[in-house]
Amino acid sequence: MDFGAVGAAGFEVAYADEDLVQRRELLAACWTLGFERLCPVRAVKSYPGQGSVTRDYWSATTGGQLSCESQLERHHAMLLDFDPKVTGLAAQPFRLFWPGSRGRRGHVPDFFARLANGGAVVMDVRPDDRIEPADAEAFAATLRACELAGWGFSRVGAIDPVLFGNVKWLAGYRHPRYLREPVAGRLLEVFETPTGLFAGAELVGDCLAVLPVLYHLLWRHRLRIDLGSPFQRDTIVSLA
């Protein structure tokens, strides 16, 4: 890590520490912090005439709420929650400051995700057709800061509707209460041989009781399906 370059780039980070004390430091001094464990640096609020819907998302990864400023943000929070590589997740994690073209500028990324390999990814959610010049500058600055800190960065927009439809369905069964034994163990045995979704469930017991457990195992990536195709009764399920 070239800390000299980090300091020279003029990047500062404002965040709320574990004691909820507001701090502002050079990126070089705080890039090792566990931002995935900290509270949002700002509150997400609704206002009259708002064009997007603000709604929290309950994350199975963290067991807590993520504040989302739009429906699209909530959808991407769901995809991050579903990603098995993500072990920690925070919304509105910090405010990044940098010397912009018209003075000091600031930007709050939408998400900070900690990965199983110890790395991190910062994410901004914005559709391609809603990026103004000031937004493009903010995303470019965030990308540069992430490169200096050794984090990944992605700016995401529209989601494939089939993929999202499948993940949204499974998200309805993401809570740990859906993991029931001995049903889960029996399902893992049945799907050692790739089998149709309903056919395999019926081998274990009554579908109304078995399917919620099956969907939870799919959410947990202990079982797998082709997420690029819509759910059907005969969708092939196999061990992950």
C-alpha positions as CSV (number, residue, x, y, z in Angstrom):
1,M,0.0,0.0,0.0
2,D,1.5,3.3,-1.1
3,F,0.4,5.5,1.8
4,G,2.3,8.4,0.4
5,A,0.2,8.3,-2.7
6,V,-3.0,8.0,-0.5
7,G,-2.1,11.2,1.4
8,A,-0.9,13.0,-1.7
9,A,-4.2,12.2,-3.4
10,G,-6.0,14.3,-0.7
11,F,-8.6,11.6,0.1
12,E,-10.3,11.9,3.5
13,V,-12.9,9.7,5.1
14,A,-15.7,10.8,7.5
15,Y,-17.4,8.0,9.5
16,A,-19.1,7.2,12.7
17,D,-16.8,5.0,14.9
18,E,-18.0,2.1,17.2
19,D,-18.8,4.7,19.9
20,L,-20.9,6.7,17.4
21,V,-18.3,9.5,17.5
22,Q,-18.0,11.3,14.1
23,R,-14.5,11.2,12.8
24,R,-12.7,12.5,9.7
25,E,-9.3,11.2,8.8
26,L,-7.0,10.6,5.9
27,L,-7.8,7.5,4.0
28,A,-4.2,6.3,4.8
29,A,-5.1,6.4,8.5
30,C,-8.4,4.5,8.4
31,W,-8.5,2.1,5.4
32,T,-8.0,-0.9,7.6
33,L,-11.1,-0.2,9.7
34,G,-14.0,-2.7,9.6
35,F,-16.5,-0.3,7.9
36,E,-18.8,-3.3,7.5
37,R,-19.4,-3.1,11.3
38,L,-20.0,0.6,11.7
39,C,-23.2,2.6,11.7
40,P,-24.2,4.6,8.6
41,V,-22.5,7.9,8.3
42,R,-25.8,9.5,7.5
43,A,-29.5,8.8,8.0
44,V,-31.7,8.0,5.0
45,K,-34.8,10.1,5.1
46,S,-38.0,10.4,3.1
47,Y,-39.3,13.8,1.9
48,P,-42.3,15.1,0.0
49,G,-42.3,14.6,-3.7
50,Q,-39.5,12.0,-3.5
51,G,-39.2,10.0,-6.7
52,S,-37.8,6.8,-5.2
53,V,-38.9,4.6,-2.4
54,T,-36.7,4.4,0.7
55,R,-37.1,1.1,2.6
56,D,-34.8,-0.9,4.9
57,Y,-33.6,-4.3,3.9
58,W,-33.1,-7.0,6.6
59,S,-29.8,-8.8,5.8
60,A,-29.3,-12.4,6.7
61,T,-25.5,-11.8,6.4
62,T,-25.4,-9.3,9.2
63,G,-28.7,-10.0,11.1
64,G,-29.5,-6.3,10.9
65,Q,-31.2,-3.6,8.8
66,L,-29.6,-1.9,5.8
67,S,-30.9,1.6,5.0
68,C,-31.6,1.9,1.2
69,E,-32.4,5.2,-0.6
70,S,-34.2,3.5,-3.5
71,Q,-35.9,0.3,-4.5
72,L,-32.9,-0.4,-6.8
73,E,-30.5,0.0,-3.9
74,R,-32.6,-2.5,-1.9
75,H,-32.5,-4.9,-4.8
76,H,-28.7,-4.7,-4.9
77,A,-28.5,-5.1,-1.2
78,M,-30.4,-8.4,-1.7
79,L,-27.9,-9.6,-4.3
80,L,-25.0,-8.7,-2.0
81,D,-26.8,-10.6,0.9
82,F,-27.1,-13.6,-1.4
83,D,-23.5,-13.6,-2.5
84,P,-21.6,-16.3,-0.6
85,K,-18.3,-14.3,-0.9
86,V,-19.8,-11.5,1.2
87,T,-19.3,-11.9,5.0
88,G,-20.1,-8.4,6.1
89,L,-22.2,-5.6,4.7
90,A,-22.9,-1.9,5.6
91,A,-25.0,0.8,3.9
92,Q,-23.9,4.5,3.7
93,P,-20.6,3.4,5.2
94,F,-18.6,6.6,5.0
95,R,-18.3,10.0,3.3
96,L,-15.3,10.3,1.0
97,F,-13.8,13.8,0.4
98,W,-11.4,14.8,-2.4
99,P,-10.2,18.0,-4.1
100,G,-12.7,18.3,-7.0
101,S,-12.8,20.5,-10.1
102,R,-14.7,23.1,-8.2
103,G,-13.3,22.8,-4.7
104,R,-13.6,20.1,-2.0
105,R,-16.2,17.5,-2.8
106,G,-17.8,14.7,-0.9
107,H,-19.6,11.5,-1.7
108,V,-21.3,8.7,0.3
109,P,-21.1,5.3,-1.4
110,D,-24.1,3.1,-1.1
111,F,-22.5,-0.1,0.3
112,F,-19.3,-1.5,1.8
113,A,-19.0,-5.3,1.6
114,R,-16.3,-7.4,3.4
115,L,-15.4,-10.5,1.5
116,A,-14.5,-14.0,2.8
117,N,-10.9,-13.6,1.6
118,G,-10.5,-10.4,3.7
119,G,-10.8,-8.0,0.8
120,A,-13.6,-5.4,0.4
121,V,-15.8,-4.0,-2.3
122,V,-17.4,-0.5,-2.3
123,M,-20.6,-0.2,-4.4
124,D,-22.6,2.6,-5.9
125,V,-26.0,2.0,-7.3
126,R,-27.0,4.3,-10.2
127,P,-28.6,3.4,-13.6
128,D,-26.6,4.3,-16.7
129,D,-29.2,6.9,-17.8
130,R,-29.1,8.8,-14.5
131,I,-25.4,9.6,-14.3
132,E,-24.8,13.4,-14.4
133,P,-21.2,14.9,-14.8
134,A,-21.0,15.5,-11.1
135,D,-21.9,11.8,-10.5
136,A,-19.3,10.6,-12.9
137,E,-16.7,12.7,-11.1
138,A,-17.8,11.2,-7.8
139,F,-17.6,7.6,-9.1
140,A,-14.2,8.2,-10.7
141,A,-12.9,9.6,-7.4
142,T,-14.3,6.7,-5.4
143,L,-12.7,4.3,-7.8
144,R,-9.3,5.9,-7.4
145,A,-9.7,5.9,-3.6
146,C,-10.6,2.3,-3.6
147,E,-7.6,1.4,-5.8
148,L,-5.3,3.2,-3.3
149,A,-6.9,1.4,-0.4
150,G,-6.8,-2.0,-2.1
151,W,-10.6,-2.3,-2.3
152,G,-12.7,-3.2,-5.3
153,F,-15.3,-0.8,-6.6
154,S,-18.3,-1.2,-8.8
155,R,-21.0,1.1,-10.0
156,V,-24.1,-1.0,-10.8
157,G,-27.5,-0.3,-12.3
158,A,-30.2,-2.5,-13.8
159,I,-30.4,-6.1,-12.8
160,D,-31.3,-9.0,-15.1
161,P,-35.0,-9.6,-14.4
162,V,-34.7,-13.4,-14.3
163,L,-31.8,-13.5,-11.9
164,F,-33.5,-10.9,-9.7
165,G,-36.8,-12.8,-9.8
166,N,-35.1,-16.0,-8.6
167,V,-33.1,-14.3,-5.9
168,K,-36.1,-12.3,-4.7
169,W,-38.1,-15.5,-4.3
170,L,-35.3,-17.2,-2.3
171,A,-34.8,-14.1,-0.2
172,G,-38.3,-14.7,1.2
173,Y,-36.8,-17.8,2.9
174,R,-33.4,-16.3,4.0
175,H,-34.2,-16.2,7.7
176,P,-32.5,-19.0,9.8
177,R,-35.9,-20.1,11.1
178,Y,-36.4,-21.9,7.8
179,L,-33.5,-24.3,8.5
180,R,-35.2,-27.3,10.0
181,E,-33.8,-30.7,10.7
182,P,-34.1,-33.5,9.9
183,V,-35.7,-32.1,6.7
184,A,-32.6,-30.2,5.6
185,G,-30.3,-33.2,6.0
186,R,-32.7,-35.4,4.0
187,L,-32.9,-32.8,1.2
188,L,-29.1,-32.8,0.9
189,E,-29.1,-36.6,0.6
190,V,-31.9,-36.5,-2.1
191,F,-30.2,-33.9,-4.2
192,E,-26.8,-35.7,-4.3
193,T,-28.3,-36.9,-7.5
194,P,-29.6,-33.9,-9.5
195,T,-33.4,-34.0,-9.4
196,G,-36.3,-31.8,-10.3
197,L,-37.3,-29.4,-7.6
198,F,-40.8,-30.7,-6.7
199,A,-39.9,-34.3,-7.4
200,G,-37.0,-34.1,-4.9
201,A,-39.1,-32.3,-2.3
202,E,-41.8,-35.0,-2.5
203,L,-39.3,-37.7,-1.8
204,V,-38.7,-36.0,1.6
205,G,-42.3,-35.3,2.6
206,D,-45.2,-33.0,2.2
207,C,-44.2,-30.2,-0.2
208,L,-45.8,-27.4,1.9
209,A,-43.5,-28.3,4.7
210,V,-40.4,-29.3,2.7
211,L,-40.2,-26.5,0.1
212,P,-39.4,-23.6,2.6
213,V,-36.4,-25.6,3.8
214,L,-35.3,-26.4,0.3
215,Y,-35.5,-22.7,-0.7
216,H,-33.5,-21.8,2.4
217,L,-30.8,-24.3,1.4
218,L,-30.7,-22.7,-2.0
219,W,-30.4,-19.3,-0.4
220,R,-27.5,-20.6,1.7
221,H,-25.8,-22.1,-1.4
222,R,-25.9,-25.6,0.0
223,L,-28.1,-26.5,-2.9
224,R,-27.9,-25.0,-6.4
225,I,-30.0,-24.3,-9.4
226,D,-29.5,-22.4,-12.7
227,L,-30.4,-18.9,-11.6
228,G,-30.4,-17.8,-15.2
229,S,-33.7,-19.6,-15.9
230,P,-37.1,-19.0,-14.2
231,F,-38.1,-21.3,-11.3
232,Q,-40.3,-24.2,-12.4
233,R,-41.5,-27.4,-10.8
234,D,-39.0,-29.4,-12.8
235,T,-36.0,-27.0,-12.3
236,I,-33.0,-29.2,-11.6
237,V,-31.6,-29.0,-8.1
238,S,-28.2,-30.4,-7.1
239,L,-25.6,-30.1,-4.3
240,A,-23.7,-26.8,-4.4
